[in-house]
Amino acid sequence: MTKLPNPKSNTSGMKVCIFLYGVLVVLCTGCSGDNNSGLVAVSGTVTIDGSPLPQGKIVLEPSTDAGERPFAGSINDGKFQIEASPGNKTVRITATRVESPAKISRKMQRVMESDVAGSMPVQYIPTHYNRDSDLTVEITAEGPNDLNWELKK
């Protein structure tokens, strides 16, 4: 008759394995608090016609198509703070505000006739700062990456 091992007799070995696994996980993920993601802090200001942009979005897209993702953040009272990878970026800045039908084109008014609210958000930043952006910046690993954009309508 074959004798089966007693599962209770090997619990100390199991505890050691679990402990070593935990140590391995901590060593692999790191616990020093260093930023190993390769991202760096990017901050700055955005003004439009000399005044801080009340609210908007900023997007830093890689200038080359290297499979890198874009980085985005909110602009509040003309200030923003995000993290991005180092390299050359195309900058896109957007902001919308609600406009009454009297301030928008006839084509847009026809579209809005079916809208119950009677007003809609309109992009008021010129397209050469967003869709057709000509803004570029180099984000450096060494920093500082303080960007200041003075937009004109």
URCOR-V180333 format. One record per pair of residues at least 4 apart in sequence whose ideal C-beta (glycine too) atoms are under 7 Angstrom apart, sorted by the first residue. I is the first residue (numbers start at 0). GAP is how many residues later the second one is. If there is no record, write none. Layout:
BEGIN
i: (I	I)
gap: (GAP	GAP)
END
This chain:
BEGIN
i: (4	4	9	10	11	12	13	14	15	16	17	18	19	20	21	22	23	24	25	29	29	34	37	38	38	38	39	39	39	39	39	39	39	40	40	40	41	41	41	41	41	41	41	42	42	42	43	43	43	43	44	44	44	44	45	45	45	45	45	45	45	45	45	46	46	46	46	46	46	47	47	47	47	48	48	51	51	52	52	52	53	54	54	54	55	55	55	55	56	56	56	56	57	57	57	57	57	57	58	58	58	59	59	59	59	59	60	60	60	60	61	61	61	61	62	62	62	62	67	70	70	70	71	72	72	72	73	74	74	83	83	85	85	85	86	87	87	88	88	88	89	89	89	90	90	90	90	91	91	92	92	92	92	92	93	93	93	94	94	95	95	95	95	96	96	96	97	97	97	98	98	98	98	98	99	100	100	100	100	103	103	103	104	105	106	107	108	111	111	114	124	124	124	125	126	126	127	127	127	128	128	128	134	136	138	139)
gap: (4	5	4	4	4	4	4	4	4	4	4	4	4	4	4	4	4	4	5	4	6	4	47	44	45	46	43	44	46	99	101	103	105	42	102	104	18	40	41	42	97	103	105	37	38	103	36	102	103	104	7	33	34	103	7	10	12	29	32	34	47	103	105	4	5	6	31	103	104	5	77	103	105	103	104	25	26	22	25	42	23	20	21	40	19	37	38	39	15	17	18	37	14	15	17	22	33	35	11	13	33	10	11	24	29	31	9	28	29	31	4	6	25	27	25	26	27	73	17	11	12	13	10	7	8	9	6	4	5	5	55	53	54	55	52	48	50	47	48	50	43	45	46	42	44	45	46	38	41	32	36	37	56	58	29	31	36	29	30	25	26	27	28	24	25	27	21	22	23	4	5	20	21	23	19	8	11	17	18	4	5	18	4	4	4	4	4	6	8	5	4	5	26	27	4	5	4	5	6	4	6	22	14	10	6	5)
END
